[in-house]
Amino acid sequence: MICDVSLRRVSLLALALACFLPALLAAQTPATGNLVGTFFEKDGTTPVAGAIIKLKNISTGSLYEAQPSDKTGSFRLNGLTKGIYTFGITTTAGDFNSNELVGIIENETTKISISLSIYEGEIQKAMQEIAREQSVKDNEARIGRVIQYIPGTKEAVVFVEKGALQVDDRIRVRGINTNFYQDVDAMGLDGYKIKRALAGQSPFMKTVKDAQVGDAVYLVCKKGVTPFFLTPCGIATVVGGMVGLVTVVDKKEVSPFKK
C-alpha cells in the first residue's frame, strides 16, 4: 500500500513537471529579436560591403557584433535581447558613430537602412577631440564658456573653445552658482540660425535656467547618445526602416535669429 501511494506521488510530480517545466524555462529565456539592414554611402544608393555594425544595450551594457555586410551592403544579426541600443559602424575607411538609437522588439525583426557620411577634415578633428575627452571624464567634455548673458530673456552667448557645438546636443552649464543640463534647441550667429558652431565661434542660444558670465559649458552627448567610438571618421544616419529614435522636439525661436 505504501509503495502504491509513493508511486502515485511520483506520477503526480512527473505530470506537474511535464506541465509547468516548459513555461518555467520559457520565462527564464530572455526575449529576443533580430536586426537586418543595409549600408549605403552618403548618396544613399551605393552599397557598402565589409561594414560591421556594433551595438550596445543601453540597459544591460551587452555588446553585439554582426558579420561584415555582403556586396549588396546587407547584414543580419539574430538573437538580440529586446531593448534599446546605441550603435556604431566599422569599415575599412574608419569608424562611424551614430546619434540615433535602435529598438529591438521581442520575436520581431527590425529593418533599417544606414547612410555613412565621412566628416570634412575640420569637423572630423573636432568630433574626435570631444569623443576622446568624454571617454575619460564621465561622458562630459568642456567645449566652451558663457561670455554674455541676458537674464530677462535667458539668452547666452557661448564661446566655443574647442570641438563643435550642434543643435540637439545635450550640454551642462556649470559655474560657482550654476549647474544644470539642457538640450540645445536652436542656435544663432550673426543674426542667422545655424546648426553647428566650431571652435572660435560665439553662437547665441536659449538657456532653461539662469546662467552667469564665465560659466563653463560641457558637452554631455549628441541627441542623447554618447559616442560609440573615440576617433570617428564620420556619422552613421538611419535613412529608412523601422527604428526607435531619440525624439527631438520642435526647435524654438531665439530672438537674435532671423527666419
PyRosetta script that sets phi, psi and omega in degrees:
from pyrosetta import init, pose_from_sequence

init()
pose = pose_from_sequence("MICDVSLRRVSLLALALACFLPALLAAQTPATGNLVGTFFEKDGTTPVAGAIIKLKNISTGSLYEAQPSDKTGSFRLNGLTKGIYTFGITTTAGDFNSNELVGIIENETTKISISLSIYEGEIQKAMQEIAREQSVKDNEARIGRVIQYIPGTKEAVVFVEKGALQVDDRIRVRGINTNFYQDVDAMGLDGYKIKRALAGQSPFMKTVKDAQVGDAVYLVCKKGVTPFFLTPCGIATVVGGMVGLVTVVDKKEVSPFKK")
pose.set_psi(1, -43.7)
pose.set_omega(1, 179.3)
pose.set_phi(2, -61.8)
pose.set_psi(2, -39.8)
pose.set_omega(2, 179.4)
pose.set_phi(3, -63.4)
pose.set_psi(3, -40.3)
pose.set_omega(3, 179.6)
pose.set_phi(4, -62.6)
pose.set_psi(4, -43.1)
pose.set_omega(4, 179.3)
pose.set_phi(5, -62.2)
pose.set_psi(5, -43.3)
pose.set_omega(5, -179.7)
pose.set_phi(6, -63.2)
pose.set_psi(6, -40.5)
pose.set_omega(6, 179.4)
pose.set_phi(7, -65.0)
pose.set_psi(7, -38.8)
pose.set_omega(7, 178.8)
pose.set_phi(8, -64.6)
pose.set_psi(8, -39.8)
pose.set_omega(8, 179.5)
pose.set_phi(9, -63.9)
pose.set_psi(9, -42.4)
pose.set_omega(9, 178.2)
pose.set_phi(10, -62.8)
pose.set_psi(10, -41.3)
pose.set_omega(10, 179.8)
pose.set_phi(11, -63.9)
pose.set_psi(11, -42.9)
pose.set_omega(11, 178.8)
pose.set_phi(12, -64.3)
pose.set_psi(12, -40.2)
pose.set_omega(12, 179.1)
pose.set_phi(13, -63.8)
pose.set_psi(13, -43.0)
pose.set_omega(13, 178.8)
pose.set_phi(14, -63.0)
pose.set_psi(14, -40.0)
pose.set_omega(14, 179.3)
pose.set_phi(15, -64.6)
pose.set_psi(15, -42.0)
pose.set_omega(15, -179.9)
pose.set_phi(16, -63.5)
pose.set_psi(16, -42.2)
pose.set_omega(16, 178.9)
pose.set_phi(17, -64.0)
pose.set_psi(17, -40.1)
pose.set_omega(17, 179.6)
pose.set_phi(18, -63.3)
pose.set_psi(18, -32.3)
pose.set_omega(18, -177.3)
pose.set_phi(19, -80.8)
pose.set_psi(19, -41.8)
pose.set_omega(19, -169.8)
pose.set_phi(20, -102.1)
pose.set_psi(20, -18.7)
pose.set_omega(20, -177.5)
pose.set_phi(21, -61.9)
pose.set_psi(21, -44.4)
pose.set_omega(21, 178.6)
pose.set_phi(22, -58.4)
pose.set_psi(22, -41.4)
pose.set_omega(22, 179.7)
pose.set_phi(23, -66.1)
pose.set_psi(23, -38.1)
pose.set_omega(23, -179.7)
pose.set_phi(24, -65.8)
pose.set_psi(24, -43.5)
pose.set_omega(24, 179.3)
pose.set_phi(25, -65.5)
pose.set_psi(25, -38.0)
pose.set_omega(25, 178.8)
pose.set_phi(26, -64.1)
pose.set_psi(26, -37.8)
pose.set_omega(26, -179.5)
pose.set_phi(27, -67.3)
pose.set_psi(27, -29.9)
pose.set_omega(27, -178.3)
pose.set_phi(28, -85.6)
pose.set_psi(28, -12.4)
pose.set_omega(28, -179.7)
pose.set_phi(29, -85.2)
pose.set_psi(29, 123.5)
pose.set_omega(29, -179.2)
pose.set_phi(30, -59.6)
pose.set_psi(30, 139.7)
pose.set_omega(30, 177.0)
pose.set_phi(31, -71.8)
pose.set_psi(31, 130.9)
pose.set_omega(31, -177.1)
pose.set_phi(32, -129.2)
pose.set_psi(32, 162.7)
pose.set_omega(32, 174.7)
pose.set_phi(33, -143.4)
pose.set_psi(33, -174.7)
pose.set_omega(33, -175.9)
pose.set_phi(34, -126.4)
pose.set_psi(34, 162.0)
pose.set_omega(34, 176.8)
pose.set_phi(35, -133.7)
pose.set_psi(35, 127.0)
pose.set_omega(35, 174.3)
pose.set_phi(36, -129.2)
pose.set_psi(36, 152.0)
pose.set_omega(36, -179.5)
pose.set_phi(37, -173.2)
pose.set_psi(37, -176.4)
pose.set_omega(37, -178.4)
pose.set_phi(38, -139.0)
pose.set_psi(38, 137.7)
pose.set_omega(38, 176.5)
pose.set_phi(39, -98.5)
pose.set_psi(39, 137.0)
pose.set_omega(39, 176.2)
pose.set_phi(40, -129.5)
pose.set_psi(40, 158.5)
pose.set_omega(40, 171.7)
pose.set_phi(41, -72.6)
pose.set_psi(41, -176.7)
pose.set_omega(41, -175.4)
pose.set_phi(42, -56.5)
pose.set_psi(42, -30.1)
pose.set_omega(42, -177.5)
pose.set_phi(43, -71.4)
pose.set_psi(43, -12.3)
pose.set_omega(43, 177.5)
pose.set_phi(44, 79.6)
pose.set_psi(44, 4.0)
pose.set_omega(44, -179.2)
pose.set_phi(45, -127.9)
pose.set_psi(45, -28.5)
pose.set_omega(45, -178.9)
pose.set_phi(46, -81.9)
pose.set_psi(46, 116.8)
pose.set_omega(46, -177.6)
pose.set_phi(47, -68.7)
pose.set_psi(47, 150.9)
pose.set_omega(47, 177.9)
pose.set_phi(48, -114.1)
pose.set_psi(48, 112.8)
pose.set_omega(48, 178.5)
pose.set_phi(49, -88.5)
pose.set_psi(49, 151.6)
pose.set_omega(49, 176.5)
pose.set_phi(50, 78.2)
pose.set_psi(50, 9.5)
pose.set_omega(50, 178.6)
pose.set_phi(51, -84.5)
pose.set_psi(51, 143.4)
pose.set_omega(51, -177.3)
pose.set_phi(52, -122.2)
pose.set_psi(52, 124.1)
pose.set_omega(52, 176.3)
pose.set_phi(53, -91.4)
pose.set_psi(53, 135.7)
pose.set_omega(53, 177.4)
pose.set_phi(54, -121.4)
pose.set_psi(54, 132.8)
pose.set_omega(54, -176.0)
pose.set_phi(55, -124.2)
pose.set_psi(55, 151.2)
pose.set_omega(55, 176.5)
pose.set_phi(56, -134.0)
pose.set_psi(56, 123.8)
pose.set_omega(56, 177.5)
pose.set_phi(57, -70.8)
pose.set_psi(57, 121.4)
pose.set_omega(57, -173.5)
pose.set_phi(58, -71.7)
pose.set_psi(58, -16.2)
pose.set_omega(58, 179.1)
pose.set_phi(59, -91.0)
pose.set_psi(59, -42.5)
pose.set_omega(59, -174.7)
pose.set_phi(60, -103.1)
pose.set_psi(60, -19.5)
pose.set_omega(60, -176.7)
pose.set_phi(61, 81.0)
pose.set_psi(61, 2.1)
pose.set_omega(61, -179.0)
pose.set_phi(62, -64.9)
pose.set_psi(62, 138.7)
pose.set_omega(62, -178.5)
pose.set_phi(63, -107.6)
pose.set_psi(63, 142.3)
pose.set_omega(63, 178.2)
pose.set_phi(64, -135.6)
pose.set_psi(64, 151.9)
pose.set_omega(64, -179.3)
pose.set_phi(65, -144.9)
pose.set_psi(65, 131.2)
pose.set_omega(65, -179.7)
pose.set_phi(66, -89.5)
pose.set_psi(66, 165.6)
pose.set_omega(66, 172.0)
pose.set_phi(67, -71.2)
pose.set_psi(67, 157.1)
pose.set_omega(67, 179.8)
pose.set_phi(68, -56.7)
pose.set_psi(68, 145.8)
pose.set_omega(68, 179.3)
pose.set_phi(69, -65.8)
pose.set_psi(69, 150.7)
pose.set_omega(69, -178.9)
pose.set_phi(70, -82.6)
pose.set_psi(70, -170.5)
pose.set_omega(70, -174.9)
pose.set_phi(71, -66.4)
pose.set_psi(71, -17.2)
pose.set_omega(71, 176.6)
pose.set_phi(72, -92.2)
pose.set_psi(72, 1.4)
pose.set_omega(72, -179.0)
pose.set_phi(73, 83.7)
pose.set_psi(73, 6.6)
pose.set_omega(73, -174.3)
pose.set_phi(74, -87.4)
pose.set_psi(74, 148.6)
pose.set_omega(74, 176.1)
pose.set_phi(75, -144.1)
pose.set_psi(75, 164.0)
pose.set_omega(75, 176.9)
pose.set_phi(76, -147.8)
pose.set_psi(76, 140.0)
pose.set_omega(76, 177.7)
pose.set_phi(77, -138.1)
pose.set_psi(77, 115.1)
pose.set_omega(77, -177.7)
pose.set_phi(78, -101.2)
pose.set_psi(78, 161.9)
pose.set_omega(78, 172.3)
pose.set_phi(79, 73.2)
pose.set_psi(79, 32.1)
pose.set_omega(79, 176.6)
pose.set_phi(80, -83.3)
pose.set_psi(80, 130.9)
pose.set_omega(80, 175.9)
pose.set_phi(81, -62.3)
pose.set_psi(81, 135.5)
pose.set_omega(81, -177.3)
pose.set_phi(82, -59.2)
pose.set_psi(82, 143.8)
pose.set_omega(82, -178.8)
pose.set_phi(83, 152.8)
pose.set_psi(83, -165.9)
pose.set_omega(83, -178.8)
pose.set_phi(84, -111.3)
pose.set_psi(84, 136.6)
pose.set_omega(84, -174.1)
pose.set_phi(85, -127.4)
pose.set_psi(85, 140.9)
pose.set_omega(85, 162.6)
pose.set_phi(86, -86.7)
pose.set_psi(86, 160.3)
pose.set_omega(86, 179.2)
pose.set_phi(87, -152.5)
pose.set_psi(87, 159.6)
pose.set_omega(87, 174.2)
pose.set_phi(88, -143.5)
pose.set_psi(88, 163.6)
pose.set_omega(88, -176.6)
pose.set_phi(89, -124.2)
pose.set_psi(89, 131.5)
pose.set_omega(89, 175.0)
pose.set_phi(90, -107.2)
pose.set_psi(90, 129.6)
pose.set_omega(90, 177.9)
pose.set_phi(91, -133.8)
pose.set_psi(91, 175.0)
pose.set_omega(91, 177.0)
pose.set_phi(92, -67.1)
pose.set_psi(92, -21.2)
pose.set_omega(92, 179.1)
pose.set_phi(93, -83.2)
pose.set_psi(93, -17.2)
pose.set_omega(93, -178.2)
pose.set_phi(94, 139.7)
pose.set_psi(94, -168.7)
pose.set_omega(94, -177.6)
pose.set_phi(95, -101.2)
pose.set_psi(95, 146.6)
pose.set_omega(95, -179.7)
pose.set_phi(96, -125.1)
pose.set_psi(96, 121.2)
pose.set_omega(96, 172.7)
pose.set_phi(97, -84.0)
pose.set_psi(97, 159.4)
pose.set_omega(97, 174.0)
pose.set_phi(98, -127.3)
pose.set_psi(98, 144.9)
pose.set_omega(98, 176.2)
pose.set_phi(99, -96.8)
pose.set_psi(99, 16.8)
pose.set_omega(99, -175.8)
pose.set_phi(100, -120.0)
pose.set_psi(100, 167.5)
pose.set_omega(100, -179.4)
pose.set_phi(101, -121.3)
pose.set_psi(101, 144.5)
pose.set_omega(101, 177.6)
pose.set_phi(102, -107.9)
pose.set_psi(102, 132.6)
pose.set_omega(102, 177.8)
pose.set_phi(103, -100.5)
pose.set_psi(103, 129.2)
pose.set_omega(103, 176.8)
pose.set_phi(104, -108.4)
pose.set_psi(104, 126.8)
pose.set_omega(104, -175.8)
pose.set_phi(105, -109.2)
pose.set_psi(105, 143.0)
pose.set_omega(105, -178.3)
pose.set_phi(106, -58.1)
pose.set_psi(106, 130.2)
pose.set_omega(106, 175.4)
pose.set_phi(107, 61.1)
pose.set_psi(107, 22.2)
pose.set_omega(107, 177.6)
pose.set_phi(108, -129.3)
pose.set_psi(108, 162.9)
pose.set_omega(108, 179.0)
pose.set_phi(109, -113.2)
pose.set_psi(109, 117.1)
pose.set_omega(109, 176.9)
pose.set_phi(110, -82.4)
pose.set_psi(110, 132.8)
pose.set_omega(110, -178.7)
pose.set_phi(111, -117.9)
pose.set_psi(111, 129.7)
pose.set_omega(111, -179.2)
pose.set_phi(112, -140.0)
pose.set_psi(112, 156.0)
pose.set_omega(112, 170.7)
pose.set_phi(113, -120.9)
pose.set_psi(113, 135.0)
pose.set_omega(113, -172.9)
pose.set_phi(114, -125.5)
pose.set_psi(114, 129.5)
pose.set_omega(114, 176.5)
pose.set_phi(115, -101.2)
pose.set_psi(115, 132.8)
pose.set_omega(115, -178.2)
pose.set_phi(116, -107.2)
pose.set_psi(116, 117.1)
pose.set_omega(116, -178.2)
pose.set_phi(117, -118.1)
pose.set_psi(117, 125.1)
pose.set_omega(117, 178.8)
pose.set_phi(118, -80.5)
pose.set_psi(118, 134.5)
pose.set_omega(118, 178.1)
pose.set_phi(119, -66.0)
pose.set_psi(119, 149.8)
pose.set_omega(119, 168.3)
pose.set_phi(120, -67.1)
pose.set_psi(120, 157.0)
pose.set_omega(120, -173.2)
pose.set_phi(121, -48.6)
pose.set_psi(121, -49.2)
pose.set_omega(121, -177.0)
pose.set_phi(122, -67.5)
pose.set_psi(122, -40.6)
pose.set_omega(122, 180.0)
pose.set_phi(123, -67.6)
pose.set_psi(123, -41.2)
pose.set_omega(123, -179.4)
pose.set_phi(124, -60.3)
pose.set_psi(124, -43.9)
pose.set_omega(124, 179.0)
pose.set_phi(125, -62.0)
pose.set_psi(125, -41.6)
pose.set_omega(125, -179.2)
pose.set_phi(126, -65.4)
pose.set_psi(126, -44.2)
pose.set_omega(126, -178.8)
pose.set_phi(127, -66.2)
pose.set_psi(127, -39.8)
pose.set_omega(127, 179.7)
pose.set_phi(128, -66.6)
pose.set_psi(128, -39.0)
pose.set_omega(128, 179.5)
pose.set_phi(129, -61.3)
pose.set_psi(129, -45.0)
pose.set_omega(129, -179.2)
pose.set_phi(130, -69.5)
pose.set_psi(130, -42.3)
pose.set_omega(130, -178.8)
pose.set_phi(131, -61.7)
pose.set_psi(131, -40.1)
pose.set_omega(131, 179.2)
pose.set_phi(132, -64.3)
pose.set_psi(132, -42.3)
pose.set_omega(132, -178.7)
pose.set_phi(133, -69.3)
pose.set_psi(133, -38.0)
pose.set_omega(133, 178.2)
pose.set_phi(134, -60.3)
pose.set_psi(134, -34.0)
pose.set_omega(134, -175.3)
pose.set_phi(135, -66.5)
pose.set_psi(135, -23.2)
pose.set_omega(135, -176.7)
pose.set_phi(136, -113.1)
pose.set_psi(136, -0.8)
pose.set_omega(136, -177.1)
pose.set_phi(137, -130.3)
pose.set_psi(137, 52.8)
pose.set_omega(137, 175.5)
pose.set_phi(138, 53.0)
pose.set_psi(138, 41.7)
pose.set_omega(138, 176.6)
pose.set_phi(139, 64.0)
pose.set_psi(139, 21.5)
pose.set_omega(139, 175.3)
pose.set_phi(140, -123.7)
pose.set_psi(140, 143.1)
pose.set_omega(140, 178.5)
pose.set_phi(141, -139.0)
pose.set_psi(141, 127.8)
pose.set_omega(141, 178.3)
pose.set_phi(142, -70.1)
pose.set_psi(142, 128.3)
pose.set_omega(142, 179.9)
pose.set_phi(143, -122.3)
pose.set_psi(143, -10.7)
pose.set_omega(143, -179.4)
pose.set_phi(144, -178.3)
pose.set_psi(144, -165.4)
pose.set_omega(144, -179.2)
pose.set_phi(145, -151.2)
pose.set_psi(145, 156.0)
pose.set_omega(145, 177.6)
pose.set_phi(146, -78.7)
pose.set_psi(146, 123.7)
pose.set_omega(146, -179.5)
pose.set_phi(147, -111.8)
pose.set_psi(147, -10.2)
pose.set_omega(147, 175.7)
pose.set_phi(148, -155.2)
pose.set_psi(148, 142.1)
pose.set_omega(148, 179.5)
pose.set_phi(149, -145.6)
pose.set_psi(149, 136.8)
pose.set_omega(149, 178.7)
pose.set_phi(150, -113.6)
pose.set_psi(150, 101.8)
pose.set_omega(150, -175.0)
pose.set_phi(151, -59.2)
pose.set_psi(151, -39.0)
pose.set_omega(151, -174.8)
pose.set_phi(152, -61.4)
pose.set_psi(152, -37.3)
pose.set_omega(152, -178.2)
pose.set_phi(153, -108.7)
pose.set_psi(153, -1.4)
pose.set_omega(153, -178.0)
pose.set_phi(154, 53.2)
pose.set_psi(154, 51.6)
pose.set_omega(154, 177.2)
pose.set_phi(155, -113.6)
pose.set_psi(155, 133.0)
pose.set_omega(155, -178.7)
pose.set_phi(156, -122.4)
pose.set_psi(156, 145.1)
pose.set_omega(156, 168.9)
pose.set_phi(157, -102.8)
pose.set_psi(157, 121.7)
pose.set_omega(157, -177.2)
pose.set_phi(158, -110.4)
pose.set_psi(158, 121.7)
pose.set_omega(158, 174.4)
pose.set_phi(159, -84.4)
pose.set_psi(159, 119.9)
pose.set_omega(159, -179.5)
pose.set_phi(160, -82.8)
pose.set_psi(160, 111.8)
pose.set_omega(160, -176.4)
pose.set_phi(161, -79.7)
pose.set_psi(161, -35.6)
pose.set_omega(161, -179.1)
pose.set_phi(162, -160.0)
pose.set_psi(162, 165.4)
pose.set_omega(162, 178.9)
pose.set_phi(163, 70.3)
pose.set_psi(163, -142.4)
pose.set_omega(163, -177.9)
pose.set_phi(164, -149.9)
pose.set_psi(164, 142.5)
pose.set_omega(164, 175.6)
pose.set_phi(165, -113.3)
pose.set_psi(165, 129.7)
pose.set_omega(165, -174.7)
pose.set_phi(166, -129.5)
pose.set_psi(166, 155.0)
pose.set_omega(166, 171.3)
pose.set_phi(167, -59.2)
pose.set_psi(167, 139.2)
pose.set_omega(167, -177.6)
pose.set_phi(168, 85.5)
pose.set_psi(168, -4.8)
pose.set_omega(168, 174.2)
pose.set_phi(169, -68.2)
pose.set_psi(169, 148.6)
pose.set_omega(169, 170.2)
pose.set_phi(170, -99.8)
pose.set_psi(170, 129.1)
pose.set_omega(170, -176.5)
pose.set_phi(171, -125.1)
pose.set_psi(171, 164.7)
pose.set_omega(171, 173.4)
pose.set_phi(172, -124.2)
pose.set_psi(172, 129.3)
pose.set_omega(172, 176.7)
pose.set_phi(173, -107.0)
pose.set_psi(173, 121.7)
pose.set_omega(173, -172.6)
pose.set_phi(174, -139.4)
pose.set_psi(174, 133.4)
pose.set_omega(174, 177.3)
pose.set_phi(175, -152.4)
pose.set_psi(175, -162.4)
pose.set_omega(175, -178.6)
pose.set_phi(176, -61.9)
pose.set_psi(176, -42.1)
pose.set_omega(176, -179.3)
pose.set_phi(177, -117.4)
pose.set_psi(177, 15.3)
pose.set_omega(177, -174.0)
pose.set_phi(178, -129.4)
pose.set_psi(178, 137.7)
pose.set_omega(178, 175.1)
pose.set_phi(179, -167.5)
pose.set_psi(179, 95.3)
pose.set_omega(179, 179.0)
pose.set_phi(180, -150.4)
pose.set_psi(180, 160.0)
pose.set_omega(180, 178.2)
pose.set_phi(181, -111.1)
pose.set_psi(181, 151.5)
pose.set_omega(181, 173.7)
pose.set_phi(182, -162.9)
pose.set_psi(182, 162.0)
pose.set_omega(182, 172.5)
pose.set_phi(183, -94.7)
pose.set_psi(183, 142.2)
pose.set_omega(183, 177.9)
pose.set_phi(184, -80.7)
pose.set_psi(184, 105.3)
pose.set_omega(184, -177.5)
pose.set_phi(185, -80.7)
pose.set_psi(185, -32.3)
pose.set_omega(185, -178.4)
pose.set_phi(186, -163.7)
pose.set_psi(186, 155.2)
pose.set_omega(186, 175.4)
pose.set_phi(187, -139.1)
pose.set_psi(187, 157.0)
pose.set_omega(187, 177.0)
pose.set_phi(188, -141.1)
pose.set_psi(188, 152.2)
pose.set_omega(188, 179.5)
pose.set_phi(189, -149.1)
pose.set_psi(189, 127.9)
pose.set_omega(189, -180.0)
pose.set_phi(190, 55.9)
pose.set_psi(190, 34.2)
pose.set_omega(190, 175.8)
pose.set_phi(191, 86.0)
pose.set_psi(191, 4.9)
pose.set_omega(191, -178.6)
pose.set_phi(192, -125.2)
pose.set_psi(192, 150.4)
pose.set_omega(192, 174.8)
pose.set_phi(193, -70.3)
pose.set_psi(193, 140.5)
pose.set_omega(193, 175.6)
pose.set_phi(194, -133.3)
pose.set_psi(194, 158.7)
pose.set_omega(194, 177.8)
pose.set_phi(195, -102.6)
pose.set_psi(195, -20.1)
pose.set_omega(195, -176.8)
pose.set_phi(196, -147.2)
pose.set_psi(196, 139.3)
pose.set_omega(196, 174.3)
pose.set_phi(197, -123.9)
pose.set_psi(197, 131.7)
pose.set_omega(197, -178.7)
pose.set_phi(198, -101.1)
pose.set_psi(198, 170.8)
pose.set_omega(198, -180.0)
pose.set_phi(199, -53.2)
pose.set_psi(199, 133.7)
pose.set_omega(199, -179.4)
pose.set_phi(200, 99.0)
pose.set_psi(200, -14.9)
pose.set_omega(200, 179.3)
pose.set_phi(201, -96.0)
pose.set_psi(201, 159.2)
pose.set_omega(201, -176.5)
pose.set_phi(202, -131.8)
pose.set_psi(202, 83.4)
pose.set_omega(202, -178.0)
pose.set_phi(203, -79.6)
pose.set_psi(203, 155.6)
pose.set_omega(203, 169.8)
pose.set_phi(204, -85.1)
pose.set_psi(204, 149.8)
pose.set_omega(204, 172.0)
pose.set_phi(205, -159.1)
pose.set_psi(205, 155.9)
pose.set_omega(205, 173.7)
pose.set_phi(206, -80.5)
pose.set_psi(206, 149.1)
pose.set_omega(206, 173.0)
pose.set_phi(207, -118.2)
pose.set_psi(207, 147.8)
pose.set_omega(207, -178.6)
pose.set_phi(208, -80.7)
pose.set_psi(208, -19.4)
pose.set_omega(208, 176.4)
pose.set_phi(209, -136.6)
pose.set_psi(209, 169.4)
pose.set_omega(209, -179.9)
pose.set_phi(210, -68.2)
pose.set_psi(210, 139.8)
pose.set_omega(210, 176.3)
pose.set_phi(211, -122.0)
pose.set_psi(211, 176.8)
pose.set_omega(211, 179.9)
pose.set_phi(212, -135.2)
pose.set_psi(212, 152.2)
pose.set_omega(212, 175.7)
pose.set_phi(213, -59.9)
pose.set_psi(213, 132.0)
pose.set_omega(213, -178.6)
pose.set_phi(214, 100.9)
pose.set_psi(214, -14.3)
pose.set_omega(214, 177.8)
pose.set_phi(215, -60.4)
pose.set_psi(215, 139.5)
pose.set_omega(215, 177.3)
pose.set_phi(216, -82.4)
pose.set_psi(216, 147.2)
pose.set_omega(216, 178.0)
pose.set_phi(217, -117.3)
pose.set_psi(217, 124.5)
pose.set_omega(217, -178.3)
pose.set_phi(218, -114.5)
pose.set_psi(218, 140.2)
pose.set_omega(218, 171.8)
pose.set_phi(219, -86.2)
pose.set_psi(219, 125.6)
pose.set_omega(219, 179.5)
pose.set_phi(220, -95.9)
pose.set_psi(220, -49.3)
pose.set_omega(220, 179.4)
pose.set_phi(221, -167.1)
pose.set_psi(221, 165.5)
pose.set_omega(221, 178.2)
pose.set_phi(222, -95.2)
pose.set_psi(222, 118.2)
pose.set_omega(222, 179.5)
pose.set_phi(223, 51.4)
pose.set_psi(223, 34.0)
pose.set_omega(223, 178.3)
pose.set_phi(224, 84.0)
pose.set_psi(224, 3.9)
pose.set_omega(224, -175.9)
pose.set_phi(225, -120.4)
pose.set_psi(225, 125.0)
pose.set_omega(225, 178.1)
pose.set_phi(226, -74.4)
pose.set_psi(226, 152.0)
pose.set_omega(226, -176.3)
pose.set_phi(227, -65.7)
pose.set_psi(227, 141.7)
pose.set_omega(227, -179.0)
pose.set_phi(228, -84.5)
pose.set_psi(228, -40.2)
pose.set_omega(228, 179.7)
pose.set_phi(229, -115.2)
pose.set_psi(229, 150.8)
pose.set_omega(229, -178.1)
pose.set_phi(230, -81.3)
pose.set_psi(230, -29.1)
pose.set_omega(230, -177.3)
pose.set_phi(231, -127.8)
pose.set_psi(231, 66.7)
pose.set_omega(231, -178.8)
pose.set_phi(232, -69.6)
pose.set_psi(232, 146.6)
pose.set_omega(232, 175.2)
pose.set_phi(233, -99.4)
pose.set_psi(233, -8.5)
pose.set_omega(233, -178.8)
pose.set_phi(234, -172.8)
pose.set_psi(234, -168.9)
pose.set_omega(234, -175.2)
pose.set_phi(235, -120.4)
pose.set_psi(235, 138.0)
pose.set_omega(235, 176.3)
pose.set_phi(236, -103.0)
pose.set_psi(236, 121.6)
pose.set_omega(236, -175.1)
pose.set_phi(237, -120.0)
pose.set_psi(237, 130.2)
pose.set_omega(237, 176.1)
pose.set_phi(238, -74.7)
pose.set_psi(238, 121.6)
pose.set_omega(238, -176.2)
pose.set_phi(239, -112.8)
pose.set_psi(239, -1.2)
pose.set_omega(239, 178.3)
pose.set_phi(240, -176.8)
pose.set_psi(240, 160.5)
pose.set_omega(240, 177.2)
pose.set_phi(241, 106.1)
pose.set_psi(241, -178.2)
pose.set_omega(241, -179.7)
pose.set_phi(242, -92.6)
pose.set_psi(242, 115.2)
pose.set_omega(242, -175.1)
pose.set_phi(243, -150.9)
pose.set_psi(243, 144.4)
pose.set_omega(243, 174.7)
pose.set_phi(244, -88.8)
pose.set_psi(244, 122.0)
pose.set_omega(244, -176.1)
pose.set_phi(245, -119.0)
pose.set_psi(245, 156.5)
pose.set_omega(245, 171.9)
pose.set_phi(246, -65.9)
pose.set_psi(246, 131.1)
pose.set_omega(246, -179.5)
pose.set_phi(247, -77.4)
pose.set_psi(247, 128.8)
pose.set_omega(247, 177.7)
pose.set_phi(248, -109.6)
pose.set_psi(248, 123.5)
pose.set_omega(248, -177.8)
pose.set_phi(249, -73.6)
pose.set_psi(249, 161.3)
pose.set_omega(249, 176.3)
pose.set_phi(250, -60.1)
pose.set_psi(250, 140.1)
pose.set_omega(250, -178.6)
pose.set_phi(251, -67.9)
pose.set_psi(251, 143.1)
pose.set_omega(251, 179.6)
pose.set_phi(252, -98.5)
pose.set_psi(252, 148.9)
pose.set_omega(252, 177.4)
pose.set_phi(253, -71.3)
pose.set_psi(253, 143.2)
pose.set_omega(253, 175.2)
pose.set_phi(254, -121.8)
pose.set_psi(254, 129.6)
pose.set_omega(254, -165.6)
pose.set_phi(255, -57.0)
pose.set_psi(255, -33.2)
pose.set_omega(255, -178.7)
pose.set_phi(256, -74.7)
pose.set_psi(256, -5.1)
pose.set_omega(256, -173.1)
pose.set_phi(257, -90.6)
pose.set_psi(257, 147.9)
pose.set_omega(257, 168.8)
pose.set_phi(258, -95.2)
pose.set_psi(258, 153.6)
pose.set_omega(258, 179.1)
pose.set_phi(259, -76.2)
pose.dump_pdb("model.pdb")
